[in-house]
Amino acid sequence: MDMTSLEITELVVRTIAETAIENEIYFAELDGVVGDGDFGISLASGFNKLVDQWDTLDRSSPGSVLKGVSMVIASRVGGVSGALWGTAFLRAGATAGAKQELTREDVVAMLAAAVEGMKKRGQSDLGDKTLLDAFVPAKDELASVFAGGGSTLEALKRASLVARQKTEEIKPWIAKRGRASYTGERSCGSYDAGSIAIAVMAERIAEAWERASVSANGQGSAK
């Protein structure tokens, strides 16, 4: 697909924003089972603000876009979610630096930086039944497909499948972080809203990439 790294960054971020906004009630309902139910509302509020301010973002590089996104999200999304998502975009943007074009290795490094930032900011890790339990395996699967020479579309689809599978795998677990952790064993058998959000966003990004690829290639295969 003949898109610049800046255009790809914008496609991914816009897709994430649209997914958060469209699933506001769904994510809030999931969070309300054992949490305070504000996750979907807060996330949608932040990304709605981002869409409103979209034309004001610094587009001098992919990294500058991501840093701008982090500022909007961190200032608009309340509680821990704002800090976590804001940190993820900030760390990814800082890792991209001022590069105009990003390699696959750059993208993997950006995602890894986002993960480490979220771990540190949220004082959480794999096994705590948080979005990291979907995000980290999806990131690893993406890196694995890239390393094996697979197409970007294949990498995105496989990453989204892994993320979705993980939401089911962690469902029986006891939450160890966030408000859900206050409920103890009551959190068993409930979905983690953050992990579901990661899975849905990963699926939507794969779909958006496929649509853009088909559009760019006419009737050809998506790459």
MDAnalysis code that builds the backbone (N, CA, C; Angstrom):
import MDAnalysis as mda
import numpy as np

u = mda.Universe.empty(669, n_residues=223, atom_resindex=np.repeat(np.arange(223), 3), trajectory=True)
u.add_TopologyAttr("name", ["N", "CA", "C"] * 223)
u.add_TopologyAttr("resid", np.arange(1, 224))
u.add_TopologyAttr("resname", ["MET", "ASP", "MET", "THR", "SER", "LEU", "GLU", "ILE", "THR", "GLU", "LEU", "VAL", "VAL", "ARG", "THR", "ILE", "ALA", "GLU", "THR", "ALA", "ILE", "GLU", "ASN", "GLU", "ILE", "TYR", "PHE", "ALA", "GLU", "LEU", "ASP", "GLY", "VAL", "VAL", "GLY", "ASP", "GLY", "ASP", "PHE", "GLY", "ILE", "SER", "LEU", "ALA", "SER", "GLY", "PHE", "ASN", "LYS", "LEU", "VAL", "ASP", "GLN", "TRP", "ASP", "THR", "LEU", "ASP", "ARG", "SER", "SER", "PRO", "GLY", "SER", "VAL", "LEU", "LYS", "GLY", "VAL", "SER", "MET", "VAL", "ILE", "ALA", "SER", "ARG", "VAL", "GLY", "GLY", "VAL", "SER", "GLY", "ALA", "LEU", "TRP", "GLY", "THR", "ALA", "PHE", "LEU", "ARG", "ALA", "GLY", "ALA", "THR", "ALA", "GLY", "ALA", "LYS", "GLN", "GLU", "LEU", "THR", "ARG", "GLU", "ASP", "VAL", "VAL", "ALA", "MET", "LEU", "ALA", "ALA", "ALA", "VAL", "GLU", "GLY", "MET", "LYS", "LYS", "ARG", "GLY", "GLN", "SER", "ASP", "LEU", "GLY", "ASP", "LYS", "THR", "LEU", "LEU", "ASP", "ALA", "PHE", "VAL", "PRO", "ALA", "LYS", "ASP", "GLU", "LEU", "ALA", "SER", "VAL", "PHE", "ALA", "GLY", "GLY", "GLY", "SER", "THR", "LEU", "GLU", "ALA", "LEU", "LYS", "ARG", "ALA", "SER", "LEU", "VAL", "ALA", "ARG", "GLN", "LYS", "THR", "GLU", "GLU", "ILE", "LYS", "PRO", "TRP", "ILE", "ALA", "LYS", "ARG", "GLY", "ARG", "ALA", "SER", "TYR", "THR", "GLY", "GLU", "ARG", "SER", "CYS", "GLY", "SER", "TYR", "ASP", "ALA", "GLY", "SER", "ILE", "ALA", "ILE", "ALA", "VAL", "MET", "ALA", "GLU", "ARG", "ILE", "ALA", "GLU", "ALA", "TRP", "GLU", "ARG", "ALA", "SER", "VAL", "SER", "ALA", "ASN", "GLY", "GLN", "GLY", "SER", "ALA", "LYS"])
u.atoms.positions = np.array([
    [0.852, -1.187, 0.000],
    [0.000, 0.000, 0.000],
    [0.889, 1.238, 0.000],
    [0.660, 2.130, -0.923],
    [1.504, 3.301, -1.100],
    [1.014, 4.465, -0.244],
    [1.283, 4.377, 1.060],
    [0.947, 5.449, 1.996],
    [2.199, 5.834, 2.763],
    [2.307, 7.105, 3.102],
    [3.435, 7.538, 3.912],
    [3.210, 7.106, 5.357],
    [4.265, 7.133, 6.137],
    [4.149, 6.770, 7.550],
    [3.225, 7.735, 8.287],
    [3.223, 8.995, 7.871],
    [2.338, 9.969, 8.490],
    [0.875, 9.615, 8.203],
    [0.584, 9.260, 6.967],
    [-0.783, 8.882, 6.591],
    [-1.219, 7.613, 7.328],
    [-0.303, 6.672, 7.472],
    [-0.626, 5.433, 8.188],
    [-0.893, 5.730, 9.659],
    [-0.068, 6.585, 10.251],
    [-0.268, 6.972, 11.650],
    [-1.631, 7.599, 11.848],
    [-1.995, 8.490, 10.938],
    [-3.297, 9.150, 11.027],
    [-4.435, 8.145, 10.869],
    [-4.273, 7.187, 9.962],
    [-5.293, 6.158, 9.758],
    [-5.488, 5.352, 11.032],
    [-4.403, 4.941, 11.648],
    [-4.481, 4.130, 12.858],
    [-5.116, 4.918, 14.005],
    [-4.658, 6.136, 14.204],
    [-5.180, 6.944, 15.311],
    [-6.660, 7.270, 15.114],
    [-7.040, 7.630, 13.883],
    [-8.448, 7.923, 13.605],
    [-9.318, 6.685, 13.833],
    [-8.806, 5.531, 13.472],
    [-9.551, 4.290, 13.667],
    [-9.734, 3.995, 15.143],
    [-8.690, 4.193, 15.922],
    [-8.779, 4.012, 17.371],
    [-9.812, 4.969, 17.957],
    [-9.754, 6.222, 17.527],
    [-10.689, 7.235, 18.029],
    [-12.132, 6.874, 17.689],
    [-12.364, 6.520, 16.443],
    [-13.724, 6.174, 16.004],
    [-14.247, 4.958, 16.752],
    [-13.372, 3.992, 17.011],
    [-13.772, 2.779, 17.729],
    [-14.168, 3.107, 19.166],
    [-13.380, 3.968, 19.811],
    [-13.685, 4.360, 21.192],
    [-15.020, 5.095, 21.263],
    [-15.257, 5.967, 20.305],
    [-16.496, 6.751, 20.301],
    [-17.708, 5.870, 20.017],
    [-17.590, 4.999, 19.023],
    [-18.708, 4.137, 18.630],
    [-19.065, 3.112, 19.710],
    [-18.080, 2.732, 20.525],
    [-18.299, 1.698, 21.541],
    [-18.389, 2.269, 22.956],
    [-18.687, 3.535, 23.069],
    [-18.744, 4.189, 24.382],
    [-19.638, 3.421, 25.365],
    [-20.873, 3.127, 24.965],
    [-21.814, 2.456, 25.867],
    [-21.385, 1.014, 26.140],
    [-20.948, 0.332, 25.102],
    [-20.518, -1.064, 25.255],
    [-19.371, -1.172, 26.247],
    [-18.341, -0.348, 26.076],
    [-17.200, -0.394, 26.991],
    [-17.613, 0.003, 28.408],
    [-18.523, 0.969, 28.528],
    [-18.990, 1.410, 29.849],
    [-19.766, 0.297, 30.543],
    [-20.595, -0.408, 29.784],
    [-21.367, -1.514, 30.366],
    [-20.450, -2.631, 30.843],
    [-19.429, -2.943, 30.063],
    [-18.467, -3.966, 30.476],
    [-17.770, -3.549, 31.767],
    [-17.368, -2.302, 31.828],
    [-16.666, -1.780, 32.991],
    [-17.580, -1.725, 34.210],
    [-18.871, -1.558, 33.963],
    [-19.813, -1.429, 35.065],
    [-20.104, -2.719, 35.800],
    [-19.717, -3.853, 35.226],
    [-19.981, -5.150, 35.871],
    [-19.243, -5.243, 37.201],
    [-17.962, -4.885, 37.209],
    [-17.191, -4.937, 38.458],
    [-16.407, -3.644, 38.701],
    [-16.551, -2.672, 37.809],
    [-15.857, -1.400, 37.973],
    [-16.850, -0.280, 38.225],
    [-16.440, 0.960, 37.923],
    [-17.330, 2.083, 38.171],
    [-18.108, 2.490, 36.918],
    [-17.850, 1.801, 35.803],
    [-18.643, 2.026, 34.600],
    [-18.303, 3.267, 33.806],
    [-17.200, 3.934, 34.148],
    [-16.898, 5.185, 33.444],
    [-15.831, 5.032, 32.365],
    [-15.293, 3.836, 32.206],
    [-14.206, 3.640, 31.245],
    [-14.609, 4.047, 29.831],
    [-15.722, 3.509, 29.348],
    [-16.159, 3.817, 27.989],
    [-16.478, 5.281, 27.803],
    [-17.084, 5.882, 28.820],
    [-17.476, 7.292, 28.742],
    [-16.243, 8.189, 28.719],
    [-15.293, 7.903, 29.601],
    [-14.071, 8.713, 29.665],
    [-13.250, 8.596, 28.390],
    [-13.129, 7.361, 27.896],
    [-12.344, 7.139, 26.689],
    [-12.981, 7.846, 25.491],
    [-14.291, 7.722, 25.364],
    [-14.989, 8.375, 24.254],
    [-14.877, 9.890, 24.352],
    [-14.940, 10.406, 25.561],
    [-14.818, 11.855, 25.758],
    [-13.466, 12.355, 25.266],
    [-12.410, 11.609, 25.607],
    [-11.075, 12.002, 25.182],
    [-10.897, 11.950, 23.682],
    [-11.395, 10.901, 23.064],
    [-11.219, 10.768, 21.620],
    [-12.166, 11.670, 20.837],
    [-13.305, 12.012, 21.433],
    [-14.173, 13.021, 20.810],
    [-13.449, 14.363, 20.763],
    [-12.770, 14.690, 21.848],
    [-11.997, 15.934, 21.896],
    [-10.877, 15.900, 20.874],
    [-10.262, 14.737, 20.714],
    [-9.184, 14.589, 19.733],
    [-9.707, 14.838, 18.321],
    [-10.858, 14.265, 18.002],
    [-11.460, 14.472, 16.682],
    [-11.763, 15.952, 16.466],
    [-12.265, 16.618, 17.511],
    [-12.574, 18.055, 17.413],
    [-11.321, 18.877, 17.125],
    [-10.190, 18.436, 17.691],
    [-8.943, 19.197, 17.559],
    [-8.010, 18.603, 16.494],
    [-8.541, 17.687, 15.708],
    [-7.718, 16.951, 14.744],
    [-6.898, 17.867, 13.838],
    [-7.498, 18.906, 13.321],
    [-6.817, 19.782, 12.358],
    [-5.747, 20.654, 13.006],
    [-5.693, 20.671, 14.337],
    [-4.698, 21.504, 15.024],
    [-3.439, 20.721, 15.400],
    [-3.449, 19.407, 15.177],
    [-2.286, 18.587, 15.546],
    [-1.071, 18.923, 14.673],
    [0.083, 18.849, 15.288],
    [1.350, 19.047, 14.572],
    [1.602, 17.821, 13.699],
    [1.625, 18.021, 12.400],
    [1.820, 16.916, 11.475],
    [3.202, 16.936, 10.820],
    [4.180, 17.440, 11.517],
    [5.525, 17.493, 10.943],
    [6.169, 16.106, 10.866],
    [5.643, 15.148, 11.639],
    [6.156, 13.778, 11.616],
    [5.147, 12.878, 12.319],
    [5.244, 11.563, 12.106],
    [4.358, 10.646, 12.831],
    [4.501, 10.811, 14.348],
    [5.745, 10.993, 14.800],
    [5.977, 11.154, 16.227],
    [5.290, 12.375, 16.794],
    [5.283, 13.462, 16.041],
    [4.648, 14.691, 16.535],
    [3.137, 14.521, 16.645],
    [2.564, 13.751, 15.731],
    [1.122, 13.467, 15.799],
    [0.814, 12.697, 17.073],
    [1.585, 11.674, 17.347],
    [1.348, 10.836, 18.519],
    [1.530, 11.617, 19.813],
    [2.504, 12.498, 19.852],
    [2.708, 13.321, 21.042],
    [1.519, 14.264, 21.246],
    [0.999, 14.804, 20.150],
    [-0.168, 15.668, 20.240],
    [-1.382, 14.903, 20.737],
    [-1.539, 13.685, 20.258],
    [-2.643, 12.832, 20.704],
    [-2.529, 12.584, 22.206],
    [-1.320, 12.315, 22.664],
    [-1.118, 12.017, 24.087],
    [-1.538, 13.196, 24.964],
    [-1.261, 14.407, 24.520],
    [-1.613, 15.591, 25.307],
    [-3.126, 15.740, 25.426],
    [-3.822, 15.504, 24.329],
    [-5.283, 15.622, 24.351],
    [-5.888, 14.548, 25.245],
    [-5.447, 13.311, 25.069],
    [-5.999, 12.201, 25.837],
    [-5.710, 12.353, 27.326],
    [-4.482, 12.681, 27.667],
    [-4.106, 12.809, 29.072],
    [-4.882, 13.911, 29.771],
    [-5.211, 14.971, 29.027],
    [-5.908, 16.102, 29.633],
    [-7.418, 15.916, 29.672],
    [-7.934, 15.025, 28.834],
    [-9.379, 14.891, 28.704],
    [-9.944, 13.620, 29.349],
    [-9.208, 12.528, 29.281],
    [-9.680, 11.269, 29.858],
    [-9.351, 11.251, 31.341],
    [-10.357, 11.021, 32.161],
    [-10.161, 11.083, 33.599],
    [-9.508, 9.845, 34.191],
    [-9.054, 9.995, 35.426],
    [-8.532, 8.877, 36.186],
    [-7.294, 8.224, 35.607],
    [-7.135, 6.956, 35.969],
    [-5.965, 6.201, 35.550],
    [-5.945, 5.994, 34.037],
    [-7.118, 5.852, 33.425],
    [-7.181, 5.602, 31.986],
    [-6.497, 6.705, 31.194],
    [-6.732, 7.952, 31.573],
    [-6.113, 9.068, 30.867],
    [-4.603, 9.010, 30.943],
    [-4.092, 8.699, 32.136],
    [-2.644, 8.612, 32.330],
    [-2.059, 7.452, 31.522],
    [-2.762, 6.317, 31.523],
    [-2.250, 5.139, 30.816],
    [-2.227, 5.338, 29.303],
    [-3.372, 5.742, 28.743],
    [-3.446, 5.916, 27.296],
    [-2.594, 7.089, 26.836],
    [-2.559, 8.146, 27.628],
    [-1.718, 9.292, 27.285],
    [-0.253, 8.909, 27.269],
    [0.154, 8.123, 28.263],
    [1.541, 7.657, 28.342],
    [1.895, 6.772, 27.155],
    [0.966, 5.906, 26.763],
    [1.220, 5.003, 25.636],
    [1.506, 5.787, 24.362],
    [0.668, 6.761, 24.065],
    [0.881, 7.570, 22.858],
    [2.149, 8.406, 22.976],
    [2.422, 8.930, 24.161],
    [3.617, 9.746, 24.353],
    [4.890, 8.931, 24.152],
    [4.940, 7.750, 24.753],
    [6.131, 6.901, 24.627],
    [6.332, 6.452, 23.178],
    [5.230, 6.116, 22.497],
    [5.341, 5.708, 21.094],
    [5.856, 6.861, 20.250],
    [5.330, 8.054, 20.502],
    [5.765, 9.230, 19.755],
    [7.218, 9.580, 20.008],
    [7.631, 9.461, 21.265],
    [9.027, 9.770, 21.612],
    [9.976, 8.777, 20.957],
    [9.569, 7.526, 20.864],
    [10.399, 6.504, 20.239],
    [10.509, 6.738, 18.734],
    [9.430, 7.207, 18.125],
    [9.465, 7.532, 16.686],
    [10.361, 8.721, 16.415],
    [10.446, 9.618, 17.379],
    [11.286, 10.807, 17.219],
    [10.831, 11.674, 16.067],
    [11.788, 12.183, 15.307],
    [11.473, 13.072, 14.187],
    [11.509, 12.349, 12.842],
    [11.550, 11.032, 12.871],
    [11.608, 10.268, 11.621],
    [10.378, 10.535, 10.758],
    [10.610, 10.691, 9.478],
    [9.500, 10.895, 8.548],
    [8.903, 9.565, 8.095],
    [9.745, 8.572, 7.942],
    [9.271, 7.255, 7.527],
    [9.697, 6.216, 8.558],
    [8.778, 5.369, 8.932],
    [9.011, 4.376, 9.967],
    [9.124, 2.974, 9.366],
    [10.074, 2.214, 9.850],
    [10.224, 0.827, 9.426],
    [9.362, -0.059, 10.318],
    [9.268, -1.328, 9.949],
    [8.546, -2.279, 10.790],
    [9.214, -2.380, 12.161],
    [10.531, -2.339, 12.169],
    [11.268, -2.396, 13.429],
    [10.937, -1.192, 14.296],
    [10.775, -0.032, 13.667],
    [10.402, 1.170, 14.408],
    [9.036, 0.993, 15.064],
    [8.091, 0.439, 14.308],
    [6.729, 0.257, 14.824],
    [6.732, -0.683, 16.028],
    [7.463, -1.775, 15.927],
    [7.549, -2.719, 17.043],
    [8.174, -2.040, 18.264],
    [9.211, -1.247, 18.029],
    [9.864, -0.534, 19.131],
    [8.915, 0.475, 19.764],
    [8.106, 1.131, 18.950],
    [7.131, 2.105, 19.457],
    [6.079, 1.427, 20.327],
    [5.609, 0.280, 19.873],
    [4.614, -0.460, 20.652],
    [5.219, -0.964, 21.960],
    [6.468, -1.417, 21.890],
    [7.152, -1.894, 23.097],
    [7.308, -0.753, 24.108],
    [7.628, 0.429, 23.604],
    [7.777, 1.594, 24.478],
    [6.439, 1.961, 25.101],
    [5.375, 1.859, 24.320],
    [4.034, 2.144, 24.829],
    [3.678, 1.177, 25.956],
    [3.989, -0.091, 25.748],
    [3.717, -1.115, 26.758],
    [4.478, -0.822, 28.047],
    [5.774, -0.544, 27.921],
    [6.583, -0.285, 29.114],
    [6.096, 0.954, 29.853],
    [5.657, 1.951, 29.093],
    [5.127, 3.152, 29.718],
    [3.851, 2.872, 30.502],
    [2.983, 2.053, 29.923],
    [1.730, 1.708, 30.604],
    [1.989, 0.856, 31.842],
    [2.950, -0.059, 31.741],
    [3.294, -0.881, 32.902],
    [3.763, -0.014, 34.069],
    [4.652, 0.909, 33.755],
    [5.208, 1.759, 34.805],
    [4.166, 2.713, 35.361],
    [3.392, 3.319, 34.472],
    [2.389, 4.298, 34.911],
    [1.279, 3.637, 35.709],
    [0.887, 2.433, 35.286],
    [-0.205, 1.755, 35.976],
    [0.247, 0.796, 37.052],
    [1.578, 0.674, 37.224],
    [2.147, -0.254, 38.199],
    [1.513, -1.637, 38.057],
    [1.463, -2.092, 36.802],
    [0.838, -3.382, 36.516],
    [1.678, -4.140, 35.499],
    [1.314, -5.406, 35.312],
    [2.059, -6.252, 34.376],
    [1.136, -7.353, 33.879],
    [1.668, -8.210, 33.049],
    [0.902, -9.350, 32.568],
    [0.421, -10.184, 33.751],
    [-0.807, -10.661, 33.666],
    [-1.366, -11.476, 34.733],
    [-2.243, -10.720, 35.694],
    [-2.282, -9.390, 35.564],
    [-3.093, -8.574, 36.470],
    [-4.532, -8.395, 35.978],
    [-4.856, -8.987, 34.843],
    [-6.171, -8.856, 34.211],
    [-6.467, -7.396, 33.873],
    [-5.586, -6.843, 33.033],
    [-5.761, -5.488, 32.526],
    [-5.602, -5.531, 31.011],
    [-5.679, -4.387, 30.384],
    [-5.521, -4.323, 28.929],
    [-4.165, -4.844, 28.464],
    [-3.185, -4.851, 29.356],
    [-1.864, -5.365, 28.989],
    [-1.922, -6.833, 28.593],
    [-2.866, -7.568, 29.175],
    [-2.968, -8.997, 28.875],
    [-3.457, -9.268, 27.460],
    [-4.012, -8.252, 26.806],
    [-4.371, -8.359, 25.389],
    [-3.357, -7.620, 24.523],
    [-2.901, -6.472, 25.002],
    [-2.004, -5.608, 24.234],
    [-0.645, -6.265, 24.002],
    [-0.039, -6.804, 25.055],
    [1.307, -7.365, 24.936],
    [1.346, -8.577, 23.998],
    [0.460, -9.568, 24.155],
    [0.478, -10.700, 23.216],
    [0.199, -10.284, 21.777],
    [-0.679, -9.287, 21.588],
    [-0.966, -8.799, 20.235],
    [0.267, -8.144, 19.633],
    [0.962, -7.364, 20.441],
    [2.197, -6.714, 19.986],
    [3.251, -7.755, 19.624],
    [3.362, -8.778, 20.441],
    [4.334, -9.845, 20.192],
    [3.993, -10.614, 18.910],
    [2.704, -10.837, 18.670],
    [2.289, -11.558, 17.463],
    [2.585, -10.721, 16.221],
    [2.328, -9.439, 16.307],
    [2.639, -8.532, 15.196],
    [4.130, -8.605, 14.864],
    [4.965, -8.530, 15.908],
    [6.417, -8.587, 15.725],
    [6.838, -9.920, 15.118],
    [6.192, -10.997, 15.543],
    [6.534, -12.328, 15.036],
    [6.223, -12.461, 13.547],
    [5.063, -11.962, 13.134],
    [4.696, -12.027, 11.715],
    [5.639, -11.165, 10.885],
    [5.946, -9.981, 11.392],
    [6.895, -9.110, 10.692],
    [8.239, -9.816, 10.528],
    [8.726, -10.442, 11.606],
    [10.031, -11.106, 11.574],
    [10.038, -12.267, 10.584],
    [8.865, -12.877, 10.400],
    [8.771, -13.994, 9.473],
    [8.508, -13.576, 8.040],
    [8.453, -12.268, 7.789],
    [8.271, -11.779, 6.435],
    [6.828, -11.697, 5.976],
    [5.878, -11.841, 6.908],
    [4.467, -11.758, 6.546],
    [4.051, -10.341, 6.194],
    [2.912, -10.217, 5.538],
    [2.418, -8.898, 5.150],
    [1.886, -8.146, 6.360],
    [1.747, -6.846, 6.200],
    [1.208, -6.029, 7.287],
    [-0.225, -6.440, 7.599],
    [-0.997, -6.728, 6.571],
    [-2.380, -7.144, 6.800],
    [-2.419, -8.453, 7.587],
    [-1.573, -9.396, 7.230],
    [-1.519, -10.660, 7.965],
    [-1.138, -10.418, 9.418],
    [-0.156, -9.532, 9.633],
    [0.299, -9.227, 10.988],
    [-0.823, -8.602, 11.812],
    [-1.557, -7.674, 11.222],
    [-2.645, -6.999, 11.931],
    [-3.783, -7.962, 12.250],
    [-4.102, -8.821, 11.302],
    [-5.191, -9.783, 11.526],
    [-4.819, -10.785, 12.610],
    [-3.608, -11.280, 12.556],
    [-3.189, -12.261, 13.557],
    [-3.071, -11.614, 14.933],
    [-2.610, -10.381, 14.973],
    [-2.519, -9.672, 16.251],
    [-3.908, -9.473, 16.852],
    [-4.882, -9.138, 16.005],
    [-6.244, -8.920, 16.499],
    [-6.862, -10.230, 16.990],
    [-6.553, -11.333, 16.322],
    [-7.053, -12.639, 16.763],
    [-6.493, -13.002, 18.131],
    [-5.205, -12.757, 18.311],
    [-4.564, -13.045, 19.594],
    [-5.175, -12.187, 20.697],
    [-5.387, -10.909, 20.414],
    [-5.966, -10.012, 21.408],
    [-7.346, -10.503, 21.825],
    [-8.152, -10.898, 20.844],
    [-9.503, -11.388, 21.141],
    [-9.444, -12.680, 21.949],
    [-8.553, -13.572, 21.590],
    [-8.406, -14.831, 22.325],
    [-8.022, -14.577, 23.783],
    [-7.171, -13.593, 23.994],
    [-6.722, -13.294, 25.348],
    [-7.847, -12.750, 26.219],
    [-8.792, -12.023, 25.617],
    [-9.922, -11.511, 26.415],
    [-10.729, -12.671, 26.993],
    [-10.800, -13.772, 26.248],
    [-11.510, -14.951, 26.733],
    [-10.661, -15.699, 27.764],
    [-9.357, -15.766, 27.500],
    [-8.459, -16.502, 28.390],
    [-8.412, -15.891, 29.787],
    [-8.449, -14.563, 29.866],
    [-8.320, -13.908, 31.176],
    [-9.663, -13.712, 31.868],
    [-10.757, -14.019, 31.196],
    [-12.086, -13.816, 31.778],
    [-12.249, -14.487, 33.146],
    [-11.758, -15.703, 33.348],
    [-11.933, -16.359, 34.655],
    [-11.000, -15.834, 35.743],
    [-10.040, -14.992, 35.392],
    [-9.045, -14.547, 36.355],
    [-9.625, -13.556, 37.363],
    [-8.912, -13.390, 38.473],
    [-9.238, -12.355, 39.454],
    [-8.466, -11.096, 39.080],
    [-9.162, -9.970, 39.008],
    [-8.511, -8.700, 38.670],
    [-7.593, -8.266, 39.815],
    [-6.393, -7.818, 39.453],
    [-5.427, -7.396, 40.470],
    [-5.138, -5.898, 40.428],
    [-5.701, -5.212, 39.433],
    [-5.497, -3.769, 39.325],
    [-6.809, -3.096, 38.953],
    [-6.888, -1.794, 39.254],
    [-8.083, -1.039, 38.918],
    [-9.218, -1.296, 39.909],
    [-10.350, -0.647, 39.660],
    [-11.492, -0.786, 40.565],
    [-12.015, -2.210, 40.614],
    [-11.855, -2.938, 39.518],
    [-12.323, -4.332, 39.501],
    [-11.618, -5.164, 40.562],
    [-10.381, -4.786, 40.914],
    [-9.627, -5.550, 41.902],
    [-10.257, -5.451, 43.294],
    [-11.042, -4.389, 43.511],
    [-11.679, -4.227, 44.821],
    [-12.755, -5.286, 45.063],
    [-13.249, -5.885, 43.993],
    [-14.332, -6.853, 44.129],
    [-13.844, -8.274, 44.357],
    [-12.529, -8.472, 44.306],
    [-11.971, -9.787, 44.573],
    [-12.493, -10.856, 43.632],
    [-12.997, -11.938, 44.210],
    [-13.444, -13.067, 43.406],
    [-14.657, -12.738, 42.534],
    [-15.348, -11.660, 42.831],
    [-16.474, -11.254, 41.985],
    [-16.021, -10.895, 40.580],
    [-14.738, -10.545, 40.432],
    [-14.223, -10.180, 39.108],
    [-14.019, -11.406, 38.228],
    [-14.055, -12.608, 38.810],
    [-13.937, -13.843, 38.032],
    [-15.168, -13.988, 37.135],
    [-14.925, -14.370, 35.895],
    [-16.036, -14.590, 34.978],
    [-16.519, -13.345, 34.271],
    [-15.882, -12.220, 34.537],
    [-16.259, -10.976, 33.860],
    [-15.152, -10.555, 32.902],
    [-15.542, -9.910, 31.815],
    [-14.556, -9.414, 30.860],
    [-13.859, -8.172, 31.410],
    [-12.604, -8.027, 31.070],
    [-11.895, -6.789, 31.385],
    [-12.159, -5.795, 30.267],
    [-12.748, -4.661, 30.608],
    [-13.153, -3.682, 29.595],
    [-11.975, -3.173, 28.774],
    [-10.835, -2.940, 29.429],
    [-9.668, -2.443, 28.714],
    [-9.152, -3.437, 27.690],
    [-9.134, -4.715, 28.053],
    [-8.677, -5.746, 27.124],
    [-9.629, -5.889, 25.947],
    [-10.923, -5.807, 26.227],
    [-11.911, -5.855, 25.145],
    [-11.698, -4.678, 24.200],
    [-11.435, -3.504, 24.762],
    [-11.199, -2.311, 23.940],
    [-9.993, -2.516, 23.028],
    [-8.932, -3.092, 23.564],
    [-7.737, -3.362, 22.759],
    [-8.083, -4.322, 21.628],
    [-8.840, -5.366, 21.922],
    [-9.200, -6.354, 20.902],
    [-10.052, -5.735, 19.805],
    [-11.049, -4.968, 20.191],
    [-11.933, -4.341, 19.194],
    [-11.144, -3.349, 18.343],
    [-10.280, -2.563, 18.966],
    [-9.477, -1.600, 18.219],
    [-8.535, -2.306, 17.252],
    [-7.933, -3.401, 17.700],
    [-7.032, -4.162, 16.822],
    [-7.792, -4.704, 15.617],
    [-9.013, -5.177, 15.847],
    [-9.838, -5.690, 14.752],
    [-10.201, -4.583, 13.766],
    [-10.543, -3.428, 14.290],
    [-10.928, -2.307, 13.430],
    [-9.741, -1.771, 12.631],
    [-8.562, -1.786, 13.239],
    [-7.362, -1.344, 12.523],
    [-7.063, -2.290, 11.366],
    [-7.186, -3.591, 11.594],
    [-6.968, -4.567, 10.524],
    [-7.970, -4.350, 9.393],
    [-9.226, -4.092, 9.751],
    [-10.262, -3.854, 8.744],
    [-9.975, -2.571, 7.961],
    [-9.556, -1.525, 8.676],
    [-9.263, -0.249, 8.020],
    [-8.075, -0.389, 7.075],
    [-7.072, -1.157, 7.501],
    [-5.895, -1.379, 6.648],
    [-6.288, -2.134, 5.384],
    [-7.132, -3.131, 5.540],
    [-7.557, -3.916, 4.385],
    [-8.350, -3.052, 3.404],
    [-9.245, -2.213, 3.927],
    [-10.020, -1.324, 3.050],
    [-9.114, -0.356, 2.318],
    [-8.156, 0.219, 3.031],
    [-7.243, 1.181, 2.416],
    [-6.357, 0.500, 1.376],
    [-5.946, -0.736, 1.672],
    [-5.091, -1.474, 0.737],
    [-5.834, -1.813, -0.549],
    [-7.064, -2.302, -0.394],
    [-7.868, -2.651, -1.555],
    [-8.145, -1.405, -2.394],
    [-8.440, -0.294, -1.725],
    [-8.708, 0.947, -2.422],
    [-7.488, 1.415, -3.213],
    [-6.305, 1.297, -2.568],
    [-5.069, 1.743, -3.218],
    [-4.665, 0.834, -4.366],
    [-4.994, -0.456, -4.235],
    [-4.596, -1.424, -5.265],
    [-5.681, -1.754, -6.271],
    [-6.763, -1.017, -6.217],
    [-7.872, -1.322, -7.103],
    [-8.502, -2.633, -6.729],
    [-8.534, -3.580, -7.610],
    [-9.102, -4.900, -7.333],
    [-8.031, -5.900, -6.925],
    [-6.821, -5.384, -6.717],
    [-5.729, -6.289, -6.365],
    [-5.814, -6.749, -4.933],
    [-4.901, -7.598, -4.546],
    [-4.901, -8.127, -3.181],
    [-4.346, -7.099, -2.214],
    [-4.840, -7.158, -0.984],
    [-4.336, -6.259, 0.051],
    [-3.019, -6.782, 0.581],
    [-2.111, -5.864, 0.831],
    [-0.790, -6.252, 1.315],
    [-0.648, -5.916, 2.795],
])
